[in-house]
Amino acid sequence: MRLFRATFAAFAGAFLALALYLAWFFQITHHDTPWDGAPMGFIALTGVVAAVFGLLGGWVAARLSPETQRGSAEGAAGFMALAALFAETHTPGQHHYAQMVALLVMAPVAFFFGRLCEQRAAARN
């Protein structure tokens, strides 16, 4: 049951982060097609937003599985990276800044949040 809960937590955290990033953020900024080009300022803003959503995804994963907080947050980071790589390889001939930001910003932030959870748990004990 612990493994199922940790896997579900990792998947839920990654899904929430990617859904907010790819669906909500691009919708409210009226960039309905993130595979089209974008100005450098918007790409930088996308990186900041991706970091926030990556942190949120890692936090959700850690909160849903309190016994394995680090593993769940790192699993969420892995799912985010896997989804970004899948989208990267299956969209030839398009701009890939959204996938690269997810891979290079969002996933590492979720991973480091898992490490932070481990350090906080060790400090409490």
N, C-alpha and C positions, 0 to 999 in steps of 0.2 A: 504494500500500500504506500510505503514511503517513496518508492521509486515512481509509482504512478503519479503521486502528488507532486513530486519534484519535476517530473516531465511536463505535467499539465501546467504547473506554475511557470516553467521556462517558456512553454509555447504561448501561454496567455500574455506574459510580459512582452514577448517579441511581437505577437500579433497586435497588441494594443499600441506599442511604440510605432510599428510600421503603418498601422491604420491611421493613426493620428498624423504621422509624418507625410505619408503619400496621399491620403485621401483628404483629410481635414485641412492641413496646412496649404496644400496646393490649391484646394478649392477656395479657401477664403482669400488667398492672394491673387485669384483669377489667373493662375498658371495651370490651366486644366490639362495641359500636355507637358509634363516635365521632361519628355524626351526631346522637345524642341530646345533650342538654345536659350540662354538667359544671360543678362548682364552680370558682371563679376560681383557687384554689390549684392544682388539677389542670391547668388551662390554662397556668398559669405553669410548672409542672413539665414540661408538654408542650413549651413553648418551649425550655427548657434542653435537653431530650432531643433535640429537633429540631435545635438548634444543633450538638450533638455528632455526630449522624448526618449532618448536612450537611457538617461538617468531614471526617468519615470518607468520605463519598461523593466529595468533592473530592480527598481524598488518594488514594483508589483510582483515580480517573480520572487523576490526575497520575502515579501509579506505573505504570499500565498503558501509558501513552504517554509515555516519557521525552523524546522529541524535541519534543513539543508539550504540555508540562505545563500551561501557562496556558490554552491553548485547550481542552484536554480538561476541565479543572476548570470553566471557564466554560461549556462545553457541557453538562456535568452539571448545573450550576445552571439553565441554560435548560430542560433536560428536566424538572427538578424543578418549575420554575415553570409549564411547560406542562401537566404532569400535574395540578398543583394547580388551575390555572385550568379545565382540562377537568372535573375533579371538582366544582368550584364551580358551573359553569354547568349541569351535568347532574344535579344533585340539588336540585331546587326544594323549598321548604317544609321544609327541615331546618336544623339548626344547622351552621354552617360553620367552627367554630373550628379543626378539624384541618387543613382546606385553607388557611385564612388563616395559620396558624402555619407550614405548609410553604412558602407563598408569601412571607411576610414575614420569616421567620427562617432556615429551612433553605437556601433558594436563595441568599440574599445571603451566607451564611457560606461556601458552596461557591465562590461567585464571588470573594470576597475571598481565599480560600485559593489560587485560581489566580493572583491578583495577588501574593500572598506568594511563591509558587513562582517567579514571574518575577523578583522582586527578589532572592531568594536565588541564583538562577542568574546574575544580573548581578553580584552581589557576589563570586561565585566566580571569575568571568572577569576 
